[in-house]
Amino acid sequence: MAELKSWFLKGMNQHEYINTMQVHKENLLKVYNQFQLEEADKELLQAFQEKELKAIILAADWCGDAMVNLPILMRMADEALLETRYLIRDENLELMDQYLTNGKARSIPIIIFLNREFEEVGKWGPRASEAQAIADELKANVPDKESPEYDAAFKAFIKSFTERITTDKALWNDIKNSIISALKNA
């Protein structure tokens, strides 16, 4: 899969991605600095080291889901020696459009796991099921886009969702477990 190899080589490393962030950088770093792996998780992730897995991550710094999922992935990648490369979604639509959510949405982040030959061996994203349940619950009160109350309600939804996902350590654990599940299948 030379195609995925070229996408991987085009991507930014973790530090480059973080350093280019204009939005949500503070929250991403907050989650990164507060999220800790348990010893059992570290041992499990270290078992992946010999597979020499890599990952292409489609993301954008304005995305709340990326803000919480990526720092958790970053901690996990350190233990698994998972080499990661970050691509900005809107600058890489040709790849993004191969990983649409429900066949239509350019939802991010999308993590594409690759083996040492740069062949796809798994995919994760854009959200753990527990995070989706929280989003659905909080978004239930947002009226249709045509409603005059939509903008204010949507902004309130984003604010409460961001607050929840940057502080809910049980959710972080659910996200970690969801990504580990995808890795086990890689």
C-alpha positions as CSV (number, residue, x, y, z in Angstrom):
1,M,0.0,0.0,0.0
2,A,2.3,2.7,-1.2
3,E,-0.6,5.0,-1.1
4,L,-0.9,4.9,2.7
5,K,2.9,5.0,3.1
6,S,2.9,8.3,1.1
7,W,0.1,9.7,3.3
8,F,2.0,8.6,6.4
9,L,5.2,10.3,5.2
10,K,3.4,13.5,4.5
11,G,2.0,13.8,8.0
12,M,3.3,15.8,11.0
13,N,4.7,14.1,14.1
14,Q,3.0,14.6,17.4
15,H,5.1,17.7,18.4
16,E,4.6,19.4,15.1
17,Y,0.9,18.9,15.3
18,I,0.7,20.3,18.8
19,N,2.9,23.2,17.9
20,T,0.7,24.2,14.9
21,M,-2.5,24.2,17.0
22,Q,-4.4,27.5,17.2
23,V,-7.6,26.1,18.9
24,H,-8.0,23.7,21.8
25,K,-4.2,23.4,22.4
26,E,-4.6,24.3,26.1
27,N,-7.4,21.7,26.6
28,L,-5.5,19.0,24.6
29,L,-2.4,19.6,26.8
30,K,-4.6,19.6,29.9
31,V,-5.9,16.1,29.1
32,Y,-2.5,14.9,28.0
33,N,-0.9,16.1,31.3
34,Q,-3.7,14.6,33.5
35,F,-4.3,11.3,31.7
36,Q,-2.4,8.4,33.2
37,L,-2.2,4.8,32.1
38,E,-2.4,2.0,34.6
39,E,0.4,-0.5,34.9
40,A,-1.8,-3.2,33.3
41,D,-2.5,-0.9,30.3
42,K,1.2,-0.1,29.9
43,E,2.1,-3.8,29.9
44,L,-0.6,-4.5,27.3
45,L,0.5,-1.6,25.1
46,Q,4.2,-2.6,25.4
47,A,3.2,-6.0,23.9
48,F,2.4,-4.1,20.7
49,Q,6.0,-2.8,20.4
50,E,7.3,-5.7,18.4
51,K,4.6,-5.3,15.8
52,E,6.1,-1.9,14.8
53,L,2.6,-0.4,14.2
54,K,2.1,3.1,12.8
55,A,-0.9,5.3,12.7
56,I,-2.2,8.1,10.4
57,I,-4.5,10.4,12.3
58,L,-6.9,12.7,10.5
59,A,-7.7,15.6,12.8
60,A,-8.1,19.3,13.2
61,D,-7.3,21.5,16.1
62,W,-10.8,23.0,16.2
63,C,-12.4,19.6,16.8
64,G,-13.5,18.8,20.4
65,D,-13.3,15.1,19.8
66,A,-9.7,15.3,18.6
67,M,-9.0,17.5,21.7
68,V,-9.8,14.7,24.1
69,N,-9.0,11.6,22.0
70,L,-5.6,12.5,20.7
71,P,-3.9,13.2,24.0
72,I,-5.1,9.8,25.2
73,L,-3.8,8.2,22.0
74,M,-0.5,10.1,22.4
75,R,0.1,8.5,25.9
76,M,-0.8,5.1,24.5
77,A,1.5,5.5,21.5
78,D,4.4,6.2,23.8
79,E,4.0,2.8,25.5
80,A,3.3,0.9,22.3
81,L,6.1,2.7,20.4
82,L,3.3,3.5,17.9
83,E,4.8,5.9,15.3
84,T,2.1,8.5,14.5
85,R,1.6,11.1,11.8
86,Y,-1.1,13.8,11.9
87,L,-2.9,15.1,8.8
88,I,-5.3,18.1,8.9
89,R,-8.6,16.9,7.6
90,D,-9.5,19.7,5.3
91,E,-6.1,19.7,3.7
92,N,-6.3,15.9,3.0
93,L,-9.9,15.4,1.8
94,E,-8.8,12.7,-0.7
95,L,-7.8,10.5,2.2
96,M,-10.6,11.7,4.5
97,D,-13.3,10.8,2.0
98,Q,-12.1,7.1,2.2
99,Y,-13.0,7.1,5.9
100,L,-16.4,8.8,6.1
101,T,-18.5,8.1,9.1
102,N,-21.7,6.4,8.1
103,G,-20.6,6.8,4.5
104,K,-21.2,10.6,4.5
105,A,-19.7,12.6,7.4
106,R,-16.1,13.8,7.5
107,S,-16.1,13.2,11.3
108,I,-12.7,13.3,13.1
109,P,-10.4,12.1,14.5
110,I,-9.9,9.0,12.4
111,I,-7.0,6.8,13.4
112,I,-5.8,4.4,10.7
113,F,-3.5,1.7,12.1
114,L,-0.8,0.4,9.8
115,N,1.6,-2.5,10.0
116,R,5.3,-2.2,9.3
117,E,4.6,-2.5,5.5
118,F,2.2,0.5,5.8
119,E,-0.8,-1.7,5.1
120,E,-4.0,-0.8,7.0
121,V,-4.7,-3.3,9.8
122,G,-7.3,-1.3,11.7
123,K,-9.2,1.9,12.2
124,W,-10.7,3.9,15.1
125,G,-12.8,6.9,15.3
126,P,-14.3,9.4,15.5
127,R,-15.7,8.7,18.9
128,A,-15.9,6.0,21.6
129,S,-19.5,4.9,22.1
130,E,-19.5,6.4,25.6
131,A,-18.6,9.8,24.3
132,Q,-21.2,9.4,21.6
133,A,-23.8,8.7,24.3
134,I,-22.8,11.9,26.2
135,A,-22.9,13.9,22.9
136,D,-26.4,12.5,22.1
137,E,-27.7,13.3,25.6
138,L,-26.4,16.9,25.6
139,K,-27.4,17.5,22.0
140,A,-31.0,16.3,22.6
141,N,-32.1,19.8,23.6
142,V,-30.6,21.5,20.5
143,P,-33.4,22.5,18.1
144,D,-33.3,22.0,14.3
145,K,-30.8,24.2,12.3
146,E,-33.7,26.2,10.9
147,S,-34.8,27.3,14.4
148,P,-33.9,30.8,15.5
149,E,-32.7,29.3,18.8
150,Y,-30.3,26.9,17.1
151,D,-27.1,29.0,17.2
152,A,-27.3,29.7,21.0
153,A,-28.4,26.2,21.8
154,F,-25.6,24.7,19.7
155,K,-23.0,27.0,21.3
156,A,-24.3,25.9,24.8
157,F,-24.0,22.2,23.7
158,I,-20.4,22.7,22.5
159,K,-19.5,24.4,25.8
160,S,-21.0,21.8,28.0
161,F,-19.6,18.9,25.9
162,T,-16.1,20.4,25.9
163,E,-16.3,21.0,29.7
164,R,-17.4,17.4,30.2
165,I,-14.9,15.7,28.0
166,T,-11.9,17.7,29.3
167,T,-12.7,16.7,33.0
168,D,-14.5,13.3,32.9
169,K,-11.7,10.8,33.7
170,A,-14.1,7.8,33.5
171,L,-14.8,8.9,29.9
172,W,-11.0,9.1,29.3
173,N,-10.8,5.5,30.5
174,D,-13.6,4.5,28.1
175,I,-11.8,6.2,25.2
176,K,-8.6,4.4,26.1
177,N,-10.4,1.0,26.2
178,S,-12.1,1.7,22.9
179,I,-8.7,2.5,21.2
180,I,-7.1,-0.6,22.8
181,S,-9.9,-2.7,21.4
182,A,-9.1,-1.4,17.9
183,L,-5.4,-2.0,18.5
184,K,-6.0,-5.6,19.6
185,N,-7.6,-6.2,16.2
186,A,-4.7,-4.6,14.3
